[in-house]
Amino acid sequence: MACVCVRSNSRQWLEPADTRYGIWQAFPRDDQAAAIIQDGRWTYPPSPVDWVIRPHLAKPLGIRRSPANT
């Protein structure tokens, strides 16, 4: 499972990047970055991507673990 350090207001936590939210997930640093992700450039063929915007990134930190190996 992969997790990303996200924020909302003054709270920070590790949020799972679970596929139940979508295959292509983006954790933008702010609203301006989210606007760039959603500006349409990702919709062009041959490989359009439908990004799911998740909570804002708190820190450039991602964690991935394998439950079968822990």
C-alpha positions, -999 to +999 in steps of 0.1 A: +000+000+000+013+035-009+006+065+013+012+102+008+017+129+034-013+153+029-028+183+047-060+201+054-059+234+073-033+228+100-037+190+101-013+165+084-017+128+080-007+099+058-034+092+032-036+059+013-033+062-025-058+033-028-072+024-062-107+027-049-103+064-054-092+060-090-062+047-110-047+081-117-044+102-085-029+136-080-020+152-047-014+188-057+005+212-034-022+239-038-052+251-058-030+266-085-013+232-091-047+215-091-059+239-118-030+229-140-038+192-136-074+199-146-067+223-175-074+197-202-039+188-213-043+153-200-074+146-221-057+142-255-054+108-272-038+084-276-035+080-238-060+104-220-057+104-182-087+112-159-069+125-128-087+122-094-077+152-073-069+142-037-060+162-006-032+188-009+003+175-005+019+184+029+054+172+023+073+155-005+070+122+013+055+090+001+056+056+018+050+022+003+049-010+021+040-046+013+017-061+040+028-096+029+064-088+040+057-071+073 
